[in-house]
Each structure stands twice: as structure tokens, then as C-alpha cells.
Amino acid sequence: MLDLALSALLGLAAAVLYTVALAWTRRRRTQERLFGPDAEAPAAAATAEGRLARWLALAGFRRSDAGLIFLAASAASLGAGGLLAWGIRRSALVAEMAHWANGIPGGVGDLALPILYGMPWIVFAMASLVPLVIVRMARQRRVQAVENELPIVLEMLATLSEAGLGFDAAIVKLIEVHPESTPLLDELRLYQTEILGGVSRIRALRNVRTRLDVGPVTVFVSALVQAEQVGAALTDVLRRQAEDARGRNRQRALIRAEGLPTKLVFPLVICYLPGIFVTTLGPSLVQFAKLADSFARGRGAGR
């Protein structure tokens, strides 16, 4: 029954991959026929292909075929997980491990039997979720990089503004000084490109907020948009936003530091304490075992 289910899942994965590839190809051809080969601009990449494209764009995967690659990788992971589960099921690994677990005295091994018999399905689920985990990790790294970089960028923009440069000129100077590629600097380069293309500053700032979708950036853009609309000085806004960003990073670091003892409990109990018990109580237990054995032998000889 399990082999039949795995075969059905493999067939379903192949059918899904073929259907998605066919639909995606037709959609791309329609877009190119209506709007040309460059229809998807970077600013609209988050909405052109729907929720999947936006989710991938937020993680930094902004190629036009990112959705197709993700679906193909998901189908491939589904097939690989099915093959691994089928191989484990066909081999004698589960039976040998179950036999070894049954040999544990006291019925302790019976607790592990459900996990052992469910190992093919566990391997199948873990392998199928690999693309999802990769995208989520990329998104987390991107958010963390933006949050760590934002206070420094705001400090530099505030300093340049206080020196007499306008906001757009300060961004140009910042990009010239830092040619490396980072998530926040890349978005500022896109902002500069949109400004040069005739997009208004408010619209370009909102596009940056949409493309990143990070909390501190949303607060920063909202403050700039409000200052732009009411005519307030951007220098004061940038300085306050820089101070707020530093405060948020400080609070986040304190929260992580306070949660560190709780996170250390598991490796402490699993990895450190058993070694302490073995090194401290091991010699005493060996001596006690030798004494008990000699006492038992002495009683046997006396009889």
C-alpha cells in the first residue's frame, strides 16, 4: 500500500510540474506578445505574477522565471522525497532498527517504534519542504540584513543632509561611497533609477516600502512621505529616524540576550550534563560495581 501511494505521489508531482510549466510558458508568451519582452519592470515584479512572485521577490528572488524555478524545485523535491521514502521502505533499514528497538529492555524501545515505522513519511515530508525552507531562510536573512543596515544608512543620510545636500543627492552620494550590493542599497539604487525615470519621490518611496516589506523601513518611509506632504525638514526626520532605528536594534539585541539562557538549556542538558555525570560519577559507579561483584563472589564461595 505504501509503495502504491508513493508511486501515485511521484506521478502527481510529474503532472503538476508539466501543467505548471505549460501554463507559465503560455502566460509568458501572452505577456511578451501584448507588452513586449521587458513587460515586467522591477517595481511591478511583486504584483505581476501574483502572490507566489511577491513572496519570492520579498526573499530576493526577482527573476521573471523565479516562480517556475520554485515550482520545479518543489516538484523535484517531492519526487526525490518519494524516491528516498520508497528506498527506505524497500530496504531492511526500518526492520533492523525496529528489531534493535525491540531488544531494549523495559519496553523503552516500543516508544520509538511509531517513529521508526513512520520514517519513510518523515523523510518524504522533510525532502518536500526543502525549497520552502530555503526561501524562508533567504527572507529571514534579507530582513535581518535590512534591519542591521538601516541605522547606518539613516545616520549617513542625516549627516549628508545636515551638510547641505538634498535627500536625493545624499542617496546618490551614499551609493557612490558604497558600491557593494546589499538589500537596502540595491533598493536605494532602484529608487534612484525611478527618480531619474520621472517617478515622483513619494511614489518611489512607497515602491521601496512595497519591495522590502520590513517594519523599520515602513516606518521610515511613512515618516518621509508625511514630511514631504506637509513640507517639513527632511534633515530632522532623518535624524529622528536614525535614533529610532538604533533604539529598535538595541531593544532587539537585548531581547535576544535575555532569551539566550532559555536557548542554552537544551544543549546544556543533552550535551554537557551527561559528560559531567560520566566524568564525576563514572569512577564511583565502576568501583561500586567491582565491590558488589567481589561481594557476590565471596558469598558464593562461602556457600
C-alpha positions, 0 to 999 in steps of 0.5 A: 500500500505504501509503495502504491501511494508513493508511486501515485505521489511521484506521478502527481508531482510529474503532472503538476510540474508539466501543467505548471510549466505549460501554463507559465510558458503560455502566460509568458508568451501572452505577456511578451506578445501584448507588452513586449519582452521587458513587460515586467519592470522591477517595481511591478515584479511583486504584483505581476505574477501574483502572490507566489512572485511577491513572496519570492521577490520579498526573499530576493528572488526577482527573476521573471522565471523565479516562480517556475524555478520554485515550482520545479524545485518543489516538484523535484523535491517531492519526487526525490522525497518519494524516491528516498521514502520508497528506498527506505521502505524497500530496504531492511533499514526500518526492520533492523532498527525496529528489531534493535528497538525491540531488544531494549529492555523495559519496553523503552524501545516500543516508544520509538517504534511509531517513529521508526515505522513512520520514517519513510513519511518523515523523510518524504515530508522533510525532502518536500519542504526543502525549497520552502525552507530555503526561501524562508531562510533567504527572507529571514536573512534579507530582513535581518540584513535590512534591519542591521543596515538601516541605522547606518544608512539613516545616520549617513543620510542625516549627516549628508543632509545636515551638510547641505545636500538634498535627500536625493543627492545624499542617496546618490552620494551614499551609493557612490561611497558604497558600491557593494550590493546589499538589500537596502542599497540595491533598493536605494539604487532602484529608487534612484533609477525611478527618480531619474525615470520621472517617478515622483519621490513619494511614489518611489518611496512607497515602491521601496516600502512595497519591495522590502516589506520590513517594519523599520523601513515602513516606518521610515518611509511613512515618516518621509512621505508625511514630511514631504506632504506637509513640507517639513525638514527632511534633515530632522526626520532623518535624524529622528529616524536614525535614533529610532532605528538604533533604539529598535536594534538595541531593544532587539539585541537585548531581547535576544540576550535575555532569551539566550539562557532559555536557548542554552538549556537544551544543549546544556542538558543533552550535551554537557550534563551527561559528560559531567555525570560520566566524568564525576560519577563514572569512577564511583559507579565502576568501583561500586560495581567491582565491590558488589561483584567481589561481594557476590563472589565471596558469598558464593564461595562461602556457600 
